[in-house]
Amino acid sequence: MKPAAGVVELDLEDLGSKLDRIEAVLGPETVEPFRQLLRWCGMLLGMLRDKAISIERLKRMLFGSSTERTSQVLPPPPHASDPAEHASANDAAAGPGTTSSPDSPPPSSATPSNPVPRPRRPGHGRNPARAYSGCVQRMVSHESLRPGDPCPHCGKGTVYRQCRWSPEVRLKGQPPVAGTVYHLERLRCHLCGDIQTARLPEEAGPEKYDPTVSSILATLRYGEGMPCNRVQRIQRFGGVPLPASLQWDLVHNALDRGIQAAHDHALWQAAQGELVHNDDTAMCVLALATKLKSQQPLLQEDPERRGVFTTGILSRADGRPAIALFFTGPHHAGENLRDLLAKRQDDLPPPIQMCDALSRNMPQDLRVIVANCLTHGRRNFVDVVAAFPSQVRYVLERFKTVYKTDAEAKKQGLSPEERLRLHQEQSGPAMDELERWLKQQFDEKKVEPNSSLGGAISYMLKHWEKLTLFLRVAGAPLDNNLCEQALKMAIRHRKNSLFYKTMRGAAVGDVYMSLIHTCYLSGSDPFNYLTQLQRNHERVRAAPGDWMPWNYQQQLATTAQSPQSTGSPPSNAGTLTAPAPDG
């Protein structure tokens, strides 16, 4: 009979005193591990009592963070004596033309012709002075000597200036937003009473809030997930008040100064892409969550649609970096992609769409070449490695061949056509072998279809053509990792801010997240980009295609060379030109 659950009472102080008595007999070295265990139990009990720990955090504390790395998922082979030997065996097994099976012995370890590389020695972790490019660069001359003066050390020679100055870095902390209070002198005539006030210096600018304020606030909130109340608290302690409502007004009003125009053009350019990734994640909009379903037309049409999602769409085209777009609302990823591709030019061929196998990710009534995510298929096998280690090892080694080949193509900078030929030569045999093995498991009744391993195999066979599109179509990616990484920005916002208050707030967040993550993908500074959009808003509205994250620096250089120019800056070669808006 199963014993009844009872209350477990632990007196940590009593246990500690007993350990003291045991330590007097056995010594501190024997008792120290038990003391650490006791301290850990006390900490855990306190967090459980205060409800300060979640199930996910507890699992990470007990078992570590989850991983899908082959070297950490698979147990070492029985013959391997150390991790280096195991890694060498995996590398050999994942090579082109491998024919190993779950029942065959693993390949031998590293040979003198293929030695195990030595791990790199860790650095000191300090940044050199050249890394502080954003700091004010101040040249400090010697306090008493000048070039040509006698040497104070020997008294015979003369000193001269070396080409290299000696850098010393000094850093100071400050709130995200700092300011200056200008106290203007006021003079009053004792006879007529007229008051003359000093003018603001030119450096002060015409507005109280510089464009850099809204840019840093948007970057912190929508790029790094810092809620407005945390920024408000930091600013209050720093003596520069910045209420949360004011922060919203600043980032919202900044949209009209070039940011919305840049986003609209990025939206249009994304619709013309050759490759699109899409996926979504759950989100909360407080105004939608509190309204009745009868007040929501979309929910009325589809009673099953009860959630709110943030869709991530990444568009890539040859010759430009990827564009990231975010859409928050009750629509699924496929519906948002359908609305985006409605802006696509009719004469363009259908794009490649990379997504997982969920039907809600598919746009209806639109021509796309669908590719499914290979990582999703691989993840199904990783989840069952504890029950089927040999079978999972065989499958993951085939995947390793594919990803190793793709990494080599990126390293060599191959064109899509050259990459396709490389995959056909090296990844094709491994995937053909994997397909035969997957079918064999069911044909020979080695695996039960209803088992966890059978489910992973069924997923691969059901979507095989879409999972292996990279072997037939040039430019087709292996997985949807690029989109999943982009959605981490929305997930970070959800974990820190919990929700958007209104749909307008969600729309503003989508605009900033889209531009900020596009900056990340193109290697641009989002803070500087948002600032320059506001300072050049007239030029941005006139030619938004010239002010994308990957080419706006060229426009700044052009503006600096011709400051008197009043017309719109010249367009860059190869930039798509959006059609003029109706009306």
C-alpha positions as CSV (number, residue, x, y, z in Angstrom):
1,M,0.0,0.0,0.0
2,K,1.2,3.4,-0.9
3,P,2.2,5.3,2.3
4,A,0.2,8.4,3.1
5,A,1.9,11.7,2.4
6,G,2.8,13.6,5.5
7,V,4.5,16.8,6.6
8,V,8.3,16.5,6.8
9,E,9.7,18.6,9.6
10,L,13.3,19.7,9.4
11,D,15.1,21.5,12.2
12,L,18.1,23.0,10.3
13,E,19.6,24.4,13.5
14,D,19.4,21.0,15.2
15,L,21.0,19.3,12.2
16,G,23.8,21.9,12.2
17,S,24.5,21.2,15.9
18,K,24.7,17.5,15.2
19,L,27.1,18.2,12.4
20,D,29.3,20.1,14.9
21,R,29.5,17.0,17.1
22,I,30.2,14.8,14.1
23,E,33.0,17.1,13.0
24,A,34.7,16.8,16.3
25,V,35.1,13.1,15.6
26,L,35.5,12.8,11.9
27,G,37.1,16.1,11.0
28,P,36.0,19.1,9.0
29,E,36.9,17.6,5.6
30,T,34.5,14.8,6.0
31,V,31.6,17.0,7.3
32,E,32.0,20.0,4.8
33,P,30.0,18.3,1.9
34,F,27.1,17.7,4.4
35,R,27.3,21.4,5.5
36,Q,27.0,22.5,1.9
37,L,24.0,20.2,1.4
38,L,22.4,21.7,4.6
39,R,23.0,25.3,3.4
40,W,21.5,24.4,0.0
41,C,18.5,22.8,1.6
42,G,18.0,25.9,3.8
43,M,18.1,28.2,0.8
44,L,15.7,26.0,-1.2
45,L,13.2,25.8,1.6
46,G,13.3,29.5,2.0
47,M,12.6,30.1,-1.7
48,L,9.8,27.6,-1.6
49,R,8.2,29.2,1.4
50,D,8.4,32.6,-0.1
51,K,7.2,31.4,-3.5
52,A,10.4,32.9,-5.0
53,I,11.2,30.0,-7.3
54,S,9.5,28.4,-10.3
55,I,9.6,24.8,-11.4
56,E,11.8,25.7,-14.4
57,R,14.3,27.5,-12.2
58,L,14.3,24.5,-9.8
59,K,15.0,22.1,-12.6
60,R,17.9,24.3,-13.8
61,M,19.3,24.3,-10.3
62,L,19.1,20.6,-9.9
63,F,19.9,19.4,-13.5
64,G,21.5,22.3,-15.2
65,S,20.4,24.2,-18.3
66,S,18.9,22.3,-21.2
67,T,21.1,21.8,-24.3
68,E,20.9,20.2,-27.7
69,R,24.6,19.9,-28.4
70,T,25.5,16.5,-29.7
71,S,28.6,16.3,-27.4
72,Q,26.4,16.9,-24.3
73,V,23.2,15.0,-25.4
74,L,24.9,11.7,-26.3
75,P,26.7,9.6,-23.7
76,P,30.4,8.9,-24.5
77,P,31.1,5.6,-26.3
78,P,32.1,2.7,-24.1
79,H,35.7,2.6,-25.5
80,A,36.3,6.3,-25.0
81,S,38.5,7.1,-22.0
82,D,38.3,10.9,-22.1
83,P,36.1,13.6,-23.7
84,A,38.8,14.5,-26.3
85,E,38.7,10.9,-27.5
86,H,34.9,10.9,-27.6
87,A,34.9,14.2,-29.6
88,S,37.4,12.7,-32.1
89,A,35.2,9.7,-32.5
90,N,32.1,11.8,-33.2
91,D,34.0,13.9,-35.7
92,A,35.1,10.8,-37.6
93,A,31.6,9.4,-37.5
94,A,30.1,12.5,-38.9
95,G,32.4,12.7,-41.9
96,P,31.3,12.4,-45.5
97,G,30.4,9.0,-46.7
98,T,30.0,7.5,-43.3
99,T,28.1,4.1,-43.1
100,S,28.0,3.4,-39.4
101,S,24.9,1.9,-37.8
102,P,23.5,1.7,-34.3
103,D,24.9,-1.8,-33.9
104,S,28.4,-1.2,-35.4
105,P,31.4,-0.3,-33.3
106,P,32.3,3.4,-33.2
107,P,35.2,4.6,-35.3
108,S,38.7,4.7,-33.8
109,S,39.9,7.8,-32.0
110,A,42.2,10.5,-33.4
111,T,45.2,9.4,-35.4
112,P,48.5,11.2,-35.8
113,S,47.3,12.4,-39.2
114,N,44.2,14.0,-37.5
115,P,45.5,15.1,-34.1
116,V,43.2,16.5,-31.5
117,P,43.6,20.3,-31.5
118,R,44.8,21.8,-28.2
119,P,42.4,24.1,-26.4
120,R,43.2,27.7,-26.6
121,R,44.6,29.3,-23.5
122,P,42.1,31.7,-21.9
123,G,42.9,35.4,-22.2
124,H,43.0,37.9,-19.4
125,G,39.5,39.1,-20.2
126,R,40.4,42.8,-20.3
127,N,39.5,45.0,-23.3
128,P,42.2,47.0,-25.0
129,A,42.0,50.8,-25.1
130,R,41.0,50.7,-28.8
131,A,37.8,48.9,-27.8
132,Y,36.5,52.1,-26.0
133,S,35.7,53.9,-29.2
134,G,32.6,55.5,-27.7
135,C,34.6,57.3,-24.9
136,V,35.8,60.9,-25.2
137,Q,39.3,60.8,-26.5
138,R,41.4,63.4,-24.6
139,M,45.1,64.0,-25.3
140,V,47.1,64.8,-22.2
141,S,50.5,66.5,-22.6
142,H,53.3,66.0,-20.1
143,E,53.0,68.4,-17.2
144,S,56.5,69.7,-17.3
145,L,58.4,68.4,-20.4
146,R,58.1,69.5,-24.0
147,P,59.7,67.9,-27.1
148,G,63.3,69.1,-27.3
149,D,63.8,69.6,-23.5
150,P,66.8,67.9,-21.8
151,C,66.2,64.5,-20.4
152,P,65.6,64.7,-16.6
153,H,67.0,61.2,-16.1
154,C,70.4,61.4,-17.8
155,G,70.7,65.1,-18.3
156,K,72.6,64.6,-21.6
157,G,70.0,63.8,-24.2
158,T,66.8,65.5,-25.3
159,V,63.3,64.0,-25.3
160,Y,61.1,63.7,-28.3
161,R,57.4,62.8,-28.8
162,Q,56.8,59.1,-29.6
163,C,54.1,58.2,-32.2
164,R,52.3,56.0,-29.6
165,W,50.7,57.7,-26.7
166,S,50.2,55.7,-23.5
167,P,46.4,55.0,-23.1
168,E,44.7,55.0,-19.7
169,V,41.0,54.3,-19.4
170,R,38.8,55.9,-16.7
171,L,35.0,55.1,-16.6
172,K,32.2,56.7,-14.8
173,G,28.7,55.5,-14.2
174,Q,25.6,57.5,-14.9
175,P,21.8,56.9,-15.5
176,P,20.7,56.1,-19.1
177,V,19.5,59.6,-19.5
178,A,21.7,62.5,-18.3
179,G,21.2,66.2,-18.7
180,T,22.4,69.7,-18.0
181,V,20.6,72.5,-16.2
182,Y,21.5,75.9,-17.8
183,H,21.1,78.8,-15.3
184,L,20.6,81.8,-17.6
185,E,21.6,85.1,-16.2
186,R,18.8,87.8,-16.0
187,L,19.6,91.5,-16.1
188,R,17.0,94.1,-15.3
189,C,17.1,97.8,-16.1
190,H,16.6,99.8,-12.9
191,L,15.0,102.6,-14.9
192,C,12.6,101.1,-17.4
193,G,12.4,97.6,-15.9
194,D,13.3,95.7,-19.1
195,I,14.7,92.2,-18.5
196,Q,17.5,90.8,-20.6
197,T,18.1,87.0,-20.4
198,A,21.2,85.3,-21.5
199,R,20.9,83.1,-24.5
200,L,21.2,79.3,-24.4
201,P,24.5,78.1,-25.8
202,E,24.3,76.4,-29.2
203,E,25.2,73.1,-27.7
204,A,21.9,73.0,-25.7
205,G,19.7,72.5,-28.8
206,P,16.2,73.7,-29.4
207,E,14.3,71.0,-27.4
208,K,14.3,69.9,-23.8
209,Y,14.4,66.2,-24.9
210,D,17.1,65.5,-27.4
211,P,16.4,62.7,-29.9
212,T,19.0,60.6,-28.1
213,V,16.6,60.3,-25.1
214,S,13.8,58.5,-27.1
215,S,16.4,56.4,-28.8
216,I,18.0,55.1,-25.6
217,L,14.6,54.5,-24.0
218,A,13.4,52.5,-27.1
219,T,16.7,50.5,-27.2
220,L,16.4,49.7,-23.5
221,R,12.8,48.8,-23.5
222,Y,12.3,47.0,-26.9
223,G,15.8,45.9,-27.5
224,E,16.9,44.8,-24.1
225,G,13.6,44.2,-22.4
226,M,13.9,46.8,-19.6
227,P,10.5,47.9,-18.4
228,C,9.7,51.6,-17.9
229,N,9.3,51.3,-14.2
230,R,12.9,50.1,-13.8
231,V,14.3,52.9,-15.9
232,Q,12.2,55.3,-13.8
233,R,13.7,54.0,-10.6
234,I,17.3,54.2,-12.0
235,Q,16.6,57.8,-13.2
236,R,15.2,58.8,-9.8
237,F,18.2,57.6,-7.9
238,G,20.4,59.4,-10.4
239,G,18.6,62.7,-9.9
240,V,17.2,62.9,-13.4
241,P,13.4,62.2,-13.1
242,L,11.9,60.4,-16.0
243,P,8.4,59.0,-15.2
244,A,7.1,55.9,-17.1
245,S,4.3,57.9,-18.7
246,L,6.8,60.4,-20.1
247,Q,9.0,57.6,-21.4
248,W,6.0,56.3,-23.4
249,D,5.2,59.8,-24.8
250,L,8.8,60.2,-26.0
251,V,9.1,56.9,-27.8
252,H,5.5,57.2,-29.2
253,N,6.0,60.7,-30.5
254,A,9.4,59.8,-32.1
255,L,7.6,57.5,-34.6
256,D,6.6,60.6,-36.6
257,R,10.2,61.7,-36.9
258,G,11.4,59.3,-39.6
259,I,11.1,56.0,-37.6
260,Q,7.6,55.0,-38.9
261,A,8.7,55.9,-42.5
262,A,11.8,53.7,-42.2
263,H,9.7,50.8,-40.8
264,D,7.1,51.0,-43.6
265,H,9.8,50.8,-46.2
266,A,11.5,47.9,-44.5
267,L,8.1,46.2,-44.5
268,W,7.8,46.7,-48.3
269,Q,11.4,45.5,-48.9
270,A,10.8,42.4,-46.8
271,A,7.8,41.5,-49.0
272,Q,10.2,41.3,-52.0
273,G,12.6,38.9,-50.3
274,E,13.8,35.6,-51.8
275,L,13.6,33.7,-48.5
276,V,11.2,34.3,-45.6
277,H,11.3,32.7,-42.1
278,N,8.2,32.9,-39.8
279,D,7.2,31.6,-36.4
280,D,5.3,33.0,-33.4
281,T,5.2,32.9,-29.7
282,A,2.5,33.7,-27.1
283,M,2.1,37.3,-25.9
284,C,-0.3,39.2,-23.7
285,V,-2.1,42.4,-24.5
286,L,-4.0,43.5,-21.5
287,A,-6.7,45.3,-23.4
288,L,-7.5,42.2,-25.4
289,A,-7.4,39.9,-22.4
290,T,-9.9,42.0,-20.5
291,K,-12.4,42.5,-23.3
292,L,-15.3,40.1,-23.9
293,K,-15.2,37.9,-26.9
294,S,-18.3,39.5,-28.3
295,Q,-16.4,42.8,-28.6
296,Q,-13.8,41.2,-30.8
297,P,-14.9,40.7,-34.4
298,L,-12.0,38.4,-35.2
299,L,-12.7,36.2,-32.1
300,Q,-16.4,36.2,-33.1
301,E,-15.6,34.8,-36.5
302,D,-13.3,32.1,-35.1
303,P,-14.3,30.9,-31.6
304,E,-11.2,28.8,-31.3
305,R,-9.0,31.9,-31.6
306,R,-8.5,32.9,-28.0
307,G,-4.8,33.7,-27.8
308,V,-2.6,36.7,-28.6
309,F,0.7,36.1,-30.4
310,T,3.8,37.9,-31.5
311,T,4.9,36.8,-35.0
312,G,8.5,37.0,-36.1
313,I,9.2,37.2,-39.9
314,L,12.7,37.5,-41.3
315,S,13.2,38.2,-45.0
316,R,16.4,37.7,-46.8
317,A,17.5,38.6,-50.3
318,D,20.8,38.3,-52.1
319,G,22.8,41.5,-51.6
320,R,21.3,42.8,-48.4
321,P,21.1,41.7,-44.7
322,A,18.0,40.1,-43.3
323,I,15.1,42.3,-42.3
324,A,13.3,41.4,-39.1
325,L,9.6,42.2,-38.6
326,F,7.3,41.6,-35.6
327,F,3.5,41.6,-35.5
328,T,1.5,41.3,-32.3
329,G,-2.2,40.4,-32.2
330,P,-4.7,37.6,-32.6
331,H,-3.4,36.6,-36.0
332,H,-1.1,33.6,-36.5
333,A,2.2,33.6,-38.2
334,G,0.8,32.3,-41.5
335,E,-1.8,35.1,-41.6
336,N,0.7,37.8,-40.9
337,L,3.0,36.4,-43.7
338,R,0.0,36.4,-46.0
339,D,-0.6,40.1,-45.3
340,L,3.1,40.8,-45.8
341,L,3.4,39.0,-49.1
342,A,0.3,40.8,-50.4
343,K,2.7,43.7,-50.9
344,R,5.0,41.6,-53.1
345,Q,5.5,42.6,-56.8
346,D,3.6,40.3,-59.2
347,D,6.5,39.7,-61.5
348,L,8.7,38.2,-58.7
349,P,9.0,34.4,-58.4
350,P,7.5,32.7,-55.3
351,P,9.8,33.0,-52.2
352,I,11.1,30.1,-50.1
353,Q,9.3,29.9,-46.8
354,M,11.1,28.3,-43.8
355,C,9.0,27.3,-40.9
356,D,8.1,24.4,-38.7
357,A,5.4,21.9,-39.7
358,L,2.5,23.7,-37.9
359,S,-0.4,24.5,-40.3
360,R,-0.9,27.9,-38.7
361,N,2.5,29.0,-40.1
362,M,1.4,28.5,-43.7
363,P,-0.1,31.5,-45.6
364,Q,-3.3,30.5,-47.4
365,D,-3.8,31.1,-51.1
366,L,-0.3,32.2,-51.8
367,R,2.5,30.6,-53.8
368,V,5.5,29.8,-51.7
369,I,8.2,27.1,-51.8
370,V,7.9,25.5,-48.3
371,A,10.9,24.2,-46.4
372,N,10.6,22.8,-42.9
373,C,13.0,23.2,-40.0
374,L,15.5,20.4,-39.7
375,T,16.2,21.4,-36.1
376,H,12.6,20.5,-35.1
377,G,13.1,17.0,-36.5
378,R,16.4,16.6,-34.7
379,R,14.9,17.9,-31.4
380,N,12.4,15.0,-31.4
381,F,15.3,12.6,-31.3
382,V,17.2,14.5,-28.7
383,D,14.1,14.3,-26.4
384,V,14.2,10.4,-26.4
385,V,18.0,9.9,-26.1
386,A,17.7,8.5,-22.6
387,A,15.5,5.6,-23.8
388,F,17.1,5.0,-27.2
389,P,20.8,6.1,-27.0
390,S,22.2,4.0,-29.8
391,Q,19.4,4.9,-32.3
392,V,19.6,8.5,-31.4
393,R,23.4,8.5,-31.8
394,Y,23.1,7.1,-35.3
395,V,20.5,9.8,-36.3
396,L,22.4,12.7,-34.8
397,E,25.6,11.7,-36.5
398,R,23.8,12.0,-39.9
399,F,22.6,15.5,-38.9
400,K,26.1,16.4,-37.9
401,T,27.3,15.7,-41.4
402,V,24.7,18.0,-42.8
403,Y,25.5,20.9,-40.4
404,K,29.2,20.4,-40.8
405,T,28.8,20.7,-44.6
406,D,26.7,23.9,-44.2
407,A,29.3,25.4,-41.9
408,E,32.0,24.7,-44.5
409,A,29.9,26.4,-47.2
410,K,29.5,29.5,-45.0
411,K,33.2,29.5,-44.2
412,Q,34.2,29.4,-47.9
413,G,31.6,32.1,-48.8
414,L,29.9,29.9,-51.5
415,S,27.1,31.1,-53.7
416,P,23.7,29.5,-53.3
417,E,24.3,27.3,-56.4
418,E,27.8,26.2,-55.1
419,R,26.3,25.5,-51.7
420,L,23.6,23.4,-53.3
421,R,26.2,21.3,-55.1
422,L,28.3,20.8,-52.0
423,H,25.3,19.6,-50.0
424,Q,24.3,17.2,-52.8
425,E,27.8,15.8,-52.8
426,Q,28.4,15.5,-49.1
427,S,25.0,15.7,-47.3
428,G,23.0,13.8,-49.9
429,P,24.5,10.4,-49.2
430,A,24.1,10.8,-45.4
431,M,20.4,11.9,-45.7
432,D,19.7,9.0,-48.2
433,E,21.2,6.6,-45.7
434,L,19.1,8.2,-42.9
435,E,15.9,7.9,-44.9
436,R,16.6,4.2,-45.6
437,W,17.3,3.6,-41.9
438,L,14.1,5.4,-40.8
439,K,11.9,3.4,-43.2
440,Q,13.7,0.2,-42.1
441,Q,12.7,0.7,-38.5
442,F,9.0,0.5,-39.4
443,D,9.3,-2.1,-42.3
444,E,11.2,-4.5,-40.1
445,K,9.1,-3.7,-37.0
446,K,12.1,-2.7,-35.0
447,V,10.3,0.3,-33.5
448,E,6.7,0.7,-32.4
449,P,5.1,3.6,-34.3
450,N,3.3,4.7,-31.1
451,S,6.5,4.9,-29.1
452,S,8.4,8.1,-28.5
453,L,11.1,7.1,-31.0
454,G,8.4,6.1,-33.5
455,G,6.8,9.5,-33.2
456,A,10.2,11.1,-34.0
457,I,10.6,8.8,-37.0
458,S,7.1,9.4,-38.2
459,Y,7.6,13.2,-38.1
460,M,10.8,12.9,-40.3
461,L,9.2,10.6,-42.9
462,K,5.9,12.7,-43.1
463,H,7.8,15.9,-43.8
464,W,10.8,14.5,-45.6
465,E,10.4,16.4,-48.8
466,K,10.2,19.8,-47.0
467,L,12.9,18.9,-44.5
468,T,15.4,18.1,-47.3
469,L,14.5,21.0,-49.6
470,F,18.1,22.3,-49.2
471,L,19.2,19.3,-51.4
472,R,17.1,20.4,-54.3
473,V,16.6,24.2,-54.2
474,A,19.5,26.7,-54.1
475,G,19.3,29.0,-51.1
476,A,17.0,26.8,-49.1
477,P,18.1,27.0,-45.4
478,L,18.5,24.0,-43.1
479,D,16.4,25.3,-40.2
480,N,14.4,28.1,-38.7
481,N,16.9,29.0,-36.0
482,L,17.3,32.6,-37.3
483,C,13.6,33.3,-36.7
484,E,13.6,31.5,-33.3
485,Q,16.6,33.6,-32.2
486,A,14.7,36.8,-33.3
487,L,11.6,35.8,-31.2
488,K,13.8,35.7,-28.1
489,M,13.5,39.5,-28.2
490,A,9.7,39.3,-27.8
491,I,10.1,36.5,-25.2
492,R,12.5,38.7,-23.2
493,H,10.0,41.5,-23.3
494,R,7.2,39.2,-22.1
495,K,9.3,37.9,-19.2
496,N,10.3,41.4,-18.0
497,S,7.3,43.5,-18.8
498,L,4.7,40.7,-18.7
499,F,2.3,42.4,-21.2
500,Y,1.5,45.2,-23.5
501,K,-1.2,47.5,-22.1
502,T,-3.0,48.3,-25.4
503,M,-2.9,47.2,-29.0
504,R,-1.4,50.6,-29.8
505,G,1.4,49.9,-27.3
506,A,2.0,46.5,-29.0
507,A,2.1,48.2,-32.5
508,V,4.7,50.7,-31.2
509,G,6.7,47.9,-29.7
510,D,6.6,45.9,-33.0
511,V,8.0,48.9,-34.9
512,Y,10.9,49.4,-32.6
513,M,11.7,45.7,-32.2
514,S,11.7,45.3,-36.0
515,L,14.2,48.1,-36.6
516,I,16.4,47.3,-33.6
517,H,16.7,43.6,-34.5
518,T,17.3,44.5,-38.1
519,C,20.2,46.6,-36.8
520,Y,21.5,43.7,-34.9
521,L,21.4,41.5,-38.0
522,S,23.2,44.1,-40.1
523,G,25.8,44.9,-37.5
524,S,24.6,48.5,-36.9
525,D,24.2,50.4,-33.7
526,P,20.4,50.6,-33.0
527,F,20.8,53.6,-30.7
528,N,22.7,55.6,-33.3
529,Y,20.4,54.5,-36.1
530,L,17.2,55.6,-34.3
531,T,18.8,58.9,-33.4
532,Q,19.9,59.6,-37.0
533,L,16.4,58.8,-38.3
534,Q,15.0,61.5,-36.1
535,R,17.6,64.1,-36.8
536,N,17.2,63.5,-40.6
537,H,13.5,62.8,-40.6
538,E,12.8,65.0,-43.7
539,R,15.4,63.1,-45.7
540,V,14.1,59.8,-44.4
541,R,10.5,60.5,-45.5
542,A,11.8,61.7,-48.9
543,A,13.9,58.6,-49.6
544,P,13.4,55.9,-46.9
545,G,15.2,53.2,-49.0
546,D,18.4,55.2,-48.5
547,W,18.0,55.1,-44.7
548,M,17.9,51.4,-43.9
549,P,20.1,50.0,-41.1
550,W,22.7,48.7,-43.6
551,N,23.1,51.8,-45.7
552,Y,22.2,54.9,-43.5
553,Q,25.9,55.5,-42.7
554,Q,26.5,56.2,-46.4
555,Q,23.8,58.9,-46.3
556,L,25.3,60.4,-43.2
557,A,28.6,60.7,-45.1
558,T,26.9,62.3,-48.1
559,T,25.2,64.8,-45.8
560,A,28.4,65.7,-44.1
561,Q,30.1,66.3,-47.4
562,S,27.3,68.6,-48.7
563,P,25.7,70.2,-45.7
564,Q,24.2,72.9,-47.9
565,S,22.2,70.4,-49.9
566,T,18.5,70.7,-49.5
567,G,17.3,68.0,-51.8
568,S,16.9,64.3,-50.9
569,P,20.1,62.3,-50.8
570,P,21.0,60.2,-53.8
571,S,19.8,56.6,-53.8
572,N,22.3,53.7,-53.4
573,A,22.8,51.3,-56.2
574,G,20.6,48.2,-55.9
575,T,18.1,49.7,-53.5
576,L,14.5,48.7,-54.1
577,T,12.2,51.6,-54.8
578,A,8.8,51.3,-53.2
579,P,5.7,52.5,-55.2
580,A,4.3,55.8,-54.3
581,P,1.4,55.6,-51.9
582,D,-2.1,56.0,-53.2
583,G,-3.6,59.5,-52.9
